Amino acid sequence: MKHSPAYRLAATILHGFDEYRTRFKEITADASRRFRDAAWREAQQASAERINLYEEKVGETLGRLRRALDDDDLTHCECWREARNHYAELISERLDYELAETYFNSLFCSIFHHRHIRNDWMFVYSSRNAAAHHSGLEPCRRRRVKGDWNEAIRWALAEAPFETPFEELERDVRLGGDFLNGHLPQTILDAPDAEIELLKSVFYRNKGAYLVGRVRGDGAQVPLVLPILHDQGEGLHLDTVLIESDEVSIIFSFTRAYFQVEVQVPGEFVDYLQQLMPDKPAGELYSAIGFFKHGKTEFFRALNRQVAKREDQFIIAPGVRGMVMAVFVLPSFRTVFKIIKDRFDPSKEMSHDTVREKYRLVKRHDRVGRMADTQEFSNFIARKDHFAPECLEHLLEVAPSTVQLRGDKVIIKHCYTERMMTPLNLYLEQCGAAETRAVLKDYGNAIKQMAAANIFPGDMLLKNFGVTRHGRVIFYDYDEVCYLTECHFRHIPEPMYPEQELSSEPWYSVGPNDIFPEEFGPFLFADTKRRKLFYELHPELFDADYWKGLQQAIVDGRVIDVYPYRNKQRFSAGEENGLVY
């Protein structure tokens, strides 16, 4: 039986999606082995491979489509309308149907260059509001506490699917049980129906594994996360216990690498996580568990819903305007939109392609909790009256090749989105002495953690960092980012005679990759009090030898420990060294 071009179109896309999902699952399933073997560098490589996998498979599927169909069929919207209907039927019983819809959209956008975005031809909205039926699969394991919280922790750890034994299980049981007895609400502690519930799947990331679930009792619940570390040669140990929603939200932060976690039913899995973190958008949770393309789809749908409410307009982002990017926000949506300007300020010697490659670098790299995740959009369209006049005027002035008006529509050919944060320079203007000290401490730690992960931010000015609602300092301006190992850190040579030191020009040669940490102070802080405080908190950042030491550690293959919780929360915490949260 010969199938129509539309059916072949749908079937070919689904075949490509199946190949993508198969390889995605293989990479993810191997995370347990990497954790068992403490193969940390391999884990980093696997994370990057899985991110790159999506575009690779879309590219392969696109090649198949071009070979299988005539150009007239492939570029005819009516063919896609029919293909969409076939595709919706083909995936109607799948447990990952929403991911399959996003894959279809990716192929449509590849063919039509992100134009003709209509629900008739692609899945602007999902083919259904919920899965065709509940899967019936049980994602969790449960244990009644019966007043013995130590025994409940023993069950949680001993029954977890780890291949490596715990180094001192009884110690971990005592620490975990004591923590719950001392920190859980009394109503849950005393509840006769109290139980611990954990997802069967383990969340792997970097050098940690996380058991995720909740504690319930007397009609109340609190989230529960048990971070497990593997000390090579010594076994596993419980590093801390987290039961606060904000703490758990940070574990799933948009500033961190995606988890490697086996997920049978993505929609039901995300629904469960949202019960633990009600303020976390579904799109961020899809991204957190590796489905970042569908996270982008969820973000786009949520943005459309918010814009339709007409509660506010897009406005120019508060803070110092960038030399490379024009930035605007929809205040009610907690998101910033970044557009590459047509012309950069004279001090920025780079091309549009260079800037885009910097953002791709960060996307692929471990963000160690200090760099914001981004989503990239092409041909973003909104109504003219959704923009404040001064905002639209500014965008048309600085990026006319990217932002265009067509009737009452604004067409933005290319932009990035990031979670909204308070720029660090503005945040400091509102701080008292104690808060200033805390945020400058975290600012320095952010620089150190990125550097130890082989990222040098380049432009470390305060305006390029933001502060989250949790008070964490995050880097978000990537146009000068590079690998730390590409930098040449130098001490400023001593002048040969006094006149050299007084000269307006340096008395020493400066290469293109040369960096002199001794100069950071005046560059970063015009305010001398803040400069002095920052030097007191982080004197090593002004020493070229410190940076050279980090470079050598990276060359030697060291993978740093960066924990998504405060050092003081760790059961085994020692002196804080700036490389932990």
Buried (B, 14 or more C-beta within 10 A) or exposed (E): EEEEBBBBBBBBBBEBBBBBBEBBEEBBEBBBEBBBBBBBEEBBEBBBBBBEBBEEBBEEBBEBBEEBBEEEBBEBEEBBBBBBBBBBEBBEEBBBBBBBBBBBBBBBBBBBEBEBBEEEBBBBEBBEEEBEEEEEEEBBBEBBBEEEBBBBBBBBBEEBEBEBEBBBBEBBBBBBBBBBEEEBBEEBBEBEEBBBBBBBBBBBBBBBBBBBBBBBBBEEBBBBBBBBBBEEEEBBBBBBBBBEBEBBBBBBBBBBBBBBBBBBBBBBBBBBBBEBBEEBBBBBBBBBBBBBBBBBBBBBBBBEEBBEEEEBBBBBBEBEBBBBBBBBBBBEBEBBBBBBBBEBEEEBEEEBEEBBEBBBBBBEBBBBBBBBBBBBBEBBEBEEEBBBEEBBEBBBEBBEEBBBEEEEEBBBBBBBBBBBBBBBBBBBEEBEEEEBBBBBBBBBBBBBBBBBBBBBBBBBBBBBBBBBEEEBBBBBBBBBBBBBEEBBBBEBEEBEEEEBEEEEEEBBEEEEEEBBBEEBBEEBBEEEEBBEBBBEBBEBBBBBEBBBEBBEBBEEEEBBBBBBBBBEBBBEBEEBEBBBB
